[in-house]
C-alpha cells in the first residue's frame, strides 16, 4: 500500500485521484491533502471519507478545524509546501499555477516521488527542479507527457527523432475571427473537463506551449525535436517518432484517470483505471497542423524556452495575470497573448541566466506580473 499526499485535492486532478483511490482501497492510503480553501465543504467531505490525518489550507482554517477536530490542520500560504515534505511514497501535485513550484521542490528535496500535474513547476523553475530530481522521482501526469513517457518505453532515447504532442485545438480551432469571444465560449472545451485557467489556456493554445517547455525538461530533448499537432478527438495523447520511421502513439479516451493512476502507482498500472478504446466500433481520427498565425502562443513559448533564463517564468506569470483579467471580463480574448508578448519583449533583456533558487523565480514572476498589470490598463474594456 502506498502512502499518498494530494496537493489540490478539491481541484479536477485531486477529485479524480480520490475516485481512483475509492475504487482501489487496497492500493493507497491518503496521509495528507491540501486545498486553496475555495471549497471547504468538499475538503471536509474528502478528509472524512478517506480518514485523512493532516489537512493543509491557505484560508478558512477555523472552519476546517471545527469540522475536523481530530485532524492536524496546517494553514497559511506555505501549507502545501510544508505538507509536500511529509515523508510518503508519492506526492500528487495537482495545484494550478506557479505556486506549485515550491511544493514540488520541497517534495523532491526530502526524497518523495512526485506525480506532477503542475506543469508550471517545470515552466517557471525547470532548471531548479531537474537539478534536484533523481531518476524516476518525477513522473508526469499531464496526459500528453504521460503518453510520451509510455511511448518512450518502446525504444532507446538515442533512437528518438521527434516528440509529437497532440492538441485538441480548443473550442476555436475552426473559428476565423477571435476578436469577440466571450468567457463562456472560451470555457466550453469540446473534449476535456478541466479547471477554468487550464481551459482558457487550452483555448489560446498557451497550454500546448507550456507543455512543449515541460516536455523539454522531462525528457531532456532539444526544442527542435518537440512539435505539436491538432488532433480534435483527443484520443491519441501524444506520439514518438524513431529513426527507423516508426511512430509509437498512446491512445485512450479523453480521461485523466489513466495518467493519474500510472503516475501514482508506478511501476504498476491500476486495473480498469479508465475505459479503453472500443475497437469493435468505427473511429475517425484526424490530425492537422497548428495555425501559428491565429494561435501565436506556441511559437512564443518555444522562443522563450529556447532562449531560456527567466523567459519561461515571465511567459507563464504574465499569462496567469492576463487569463485572470479575461475571466473577470476586463480584457478581450486576443489581448491575452498580445499582452504576454509585450511583457516578454519588455523583460527579455533582463532575464539572462537561470534562476538560482525559488526567490529568484518569485522575483522574475513579480516583475512580469507588475508589467502585465500596467499593460492591461491600456487594453481594459
N, C-alpha and C positions, 0 to 999 in steps of 0.2 A: 504494500500500500504506500502511495506517495503522499507526502505532506505538501500541500499546495497553498500558496499565498496568491490572492487575486486582487490586483490593483485596478480600481474602476469597476467594481462588481455590479453596479447598477446600470452600467452602460451596455451597449449591444454585445460586445465581446464577453463581458463578465456574465451577463444573463445567459448567454448561450453556453458558456463554460459550465455554469452551475447546472444547466439542464443535462449536460453530458455527465456530470458527477451524480446527479439524481438517478440517471439510468445505469450508472456503474458504481454503486456504493462500495464495492469491494476493492476498487482500484485507487480511490483517492480519499484524503481527509483534508478538509479546509481548516487551516490553522490561523488564518487572518484574512480579512477583507478590508478594502478601503473604498470610500466614495467621496465625491466633492461636496456632498450634502444637499444636492438638488432633489433627491428623492428619499428622504429619511424613512418613510413608511416601507418602501421596498427593501432598504438596507436592514431594517429591523426584522422584516419577514425572512430575509435570507439568513441572517445571523441565527434566528431561532430554528429555522428548518435544518440548517447544517451544523448547529451547535458550535458556532464559531467562537473561540475564546477571546480573540483580540480584534478590535474594530478600530479603524482609522477614519477620521472625518476632518475636513477642513473648516466646517462650520456646523452649527446645530448640535454641538456635543452634549449639551444639557438634556435635550430631548432624547438622544440616544442612550445616555446614561440612565435616565428614568425608566426607559423601556427595557433596558438590558442590564439590570443591576449586577448580574454575576460576571459580566464580561469586563475585560480590561479595555478602556477607551483611550486612544491616543488621538489628540486633536491638534489643530493648527496647520499652517501651511507646509510644515515639514513632516506631516504624519505619514504620507506614502513613502517618503524616503526612509524614515525610521522603520516602518513595517517591512519594507523591501529587504532590510538587512537581518530580519529574523531568520535563523537557520531553518532551512526547509529543503525539499527536493527540487521544487520548481516555483519560480515567481512568474505569474502571468501578468505582464504589463499591458493592460487594456486601457490605459489613460490616453486621452486625446490631447495633442499639443506638445510643445517643447517642455512643458512642466514634467513630462515623463522622463526626461534625461537624468535628473538627479536620482530617482529611484532605480533606474537601470544601472547606473554606476555603482550605487550602494549595494545592490544585489550581487553584481559581479565581483565586487571587492571582497565580499565575505565568502565567495565560492558558490553561491547559489546559481543553479541553472536558470536562465531567463527565457521564457517563451514570449517573444517580442511582437506585440501588435502595435506598439507605439513607434511608428516609422520615424517620427521627429527626433527620437533619440539618436538615430544614425545621421539624419539630415543635419541637425544642429551640432552634434558632437561626435561625428563618426570616428575621427582620429582618436579621440579620448576613449571611446567605447572599445574600439578594436585593439587599442594598446593594452587593455586590461583583460579582455575576453580570451579564455582558453579554448582549445578545440572542443566543439560540441557543447560549449557552455551557453552560446547564444543561438537560439533556434527560432526561425521565422514563423509568424502566424498569419501575416498577410497572405491571401490566397495565391497571389502571383508568386511570391517568394517561396511559399511552401511548395508550389508546383515546380519552380526552378530547382529547388533543393532536391525534390524527388527525382526529377529528370536527370540531374547531375549524377545521381547514383548509377546511371546507365553507362558511364564511360569515365575516362581519365580527364582531369582538368586540362591537361596539355592537348587533349583532342577536341576541345570545345572551340568552335569558331564564333558562335554568337548566342547570346541570351535574347529571347524574344518575349517581352511581356505583353499580355493582351489587355485591351481596354474595352469596356462596353461602349465607350463613346458618350456616355451620359444621355440625358434627355434631348440634347440639341445637336446630335451628330448630323441630322439631315435638315436642320433649320438654317436658312441662309442669313437672316437678319437677327443678330443677338442683342440689338440695342434696347428692345422693350421687354425684356424678360422679367417676369415677376419672381418674387421669392418663392411663392407656392409652386410655380413651374420648375424652378431650379431644385426644389426639394422633392420633386416627384421622379425618383430614379426608376428607370424601366425594368431593372432586373434585381437590384440589391436593396435590402433594408438596412440602413446604416444611420448613424447619428447625423445631426444637421451639418456639422463642419465637414465631415468626410463626404457627405452627399454633395455639398456645394463644390468641394474640391474635385469631385468626380465630374461635375457639370462643366467646370472650367478646364478639366484635364490637368490641373495642378497636382492632383493625386498621383497621376502617372509620372509626372516629373519628379515628385518626391520619391516614388518607387524606383526610378532609374538610379537616383543617388543611393538609395538604400541597397539596391542590388550590387552596386559597385563595391560597397563596403562588405556586405555579407559574403560575396563570392570572389572578391579580390580580382576583379577583371576590369580592364580599362573601359571608359565610356564608349570608345569606338566599337566595342563588342557587345553593346547593350542597346537594343532597339525596342520600340513599342508598335503595336498594330491594333486596329479596331476589330473587335470580334463581338458583335452586338448580343449574341446569345449567351455569352459568359459561361460557357461550358468547358472550353479549353482555357485553362487558367494561366498557362504560360508554356513556352517551348524552349528546347535547347537544340541547336544545330551543331553537328560534329563534322570533323574534317573529311569523313567519307561520304558526305552528302546526306546522311541520315538526320532526321528531325524527330526527337522524342518529345511528346506532349503529354500533359497530365489533364485528364478530363473527369469532371464530376459536376452535378447540378450546382447552381449558384447558391451555396450554403457554406457558412463559415465553420460549421462544426467539424468538418473533416480536417482542415488546417489546425484548428484549435486542439483537437484531440491528439493529433500526431505530435504536436509540439509539447504538450504537457505529459504525454505518456511515452515519449521516445525512449528507447528504440522500438517499442512495440506499438502496433496500431490498436485502436479501440474498435471492437466488433460493432458493426451497424451504427457507427457514429453519424453517418449521413446516408441518405438514399443513394444508390448507384444509378448510373445512366441505364435506362431501359433499352437494351439493344434489340429488343423484339419490335420496337416501333421505328418508323422512319424519322430521320433527322436531317435538317438542312442547316449547316453552319457556314457562315461567311466571314471573310477577312478583307479588310480594306486599309489602305494607307491613311495615316493621320493627316488632316489638312492643317499644316502648321501655320498657315496664314490666319485661318479662323481661330485656331487654338494655339497661340504662341507660347503657352506656359511650358510645354515640354522642351522646346529649344532654349528657353530662358533658364530652366532648371539644369539642363545639360551644360550650358555655358557656365553657370555658377559652380556646378560640380567639377567641371574640368579645370577651371581656374583655381578652385579650392579656397584655402584660407577660411575667412569668415563668411564668404559669399553664400554658401548653402544656408547658414543660420540666418543671414539677412533676408534671403528669399523667403524662408519659412515664416519668420517673425512678421515681416511685412504682410504676407498673405493672411496670417491669423487676424491681424488688425482689419484688413480690408474685408475679409469674409464676415467678421462680426458687424462691420458697418453696413454691409449689404443685407444681412439678415435683419438688421434693425431698420431697414428701409431708408438709410441715409445716402446711399450711393447706388448707381446703376450696375448691372451685371458686368458690362465691359470695363468699368472703372477698376474692377478688382485687379486684373493683370496689368492694365496700364499703369496703375499706381505702384504695384510691386516692381515693375520695370524701372520706374523713376527712382524708387528707393535704392535698387541695386546700382543704378547708374550714379546716384548721389554718393553712396558709401563705398563703391567698389575700390577706389584708390586707397581707402583706409583699412582694407580687410586682408592685407597680406599677412601670411603666417597663420598656421593652425592655432586654434585656441588651446592654451596650455592647461586650463582647468575649467571647472564649472563657472567660476567667477568671470573668466574671460568670455565664455559663451553668453552669460547673462548680460554682460556689458555690451556685447555686439548686438544682442537682441533688443536691448533697451534703446540703443541708438536707432535701430531700424524701426522700432515701434514709434519712436518720437518723430522721426521724419515722415513716416506713413501718416500719422495723425495730422501733421501740418499740411501734407499734400491733400489729404481727404477734404479739408476745409474748402479747397478750391473746386472740388467736383461734387460737393454735397448738394443734394436735391432740395 
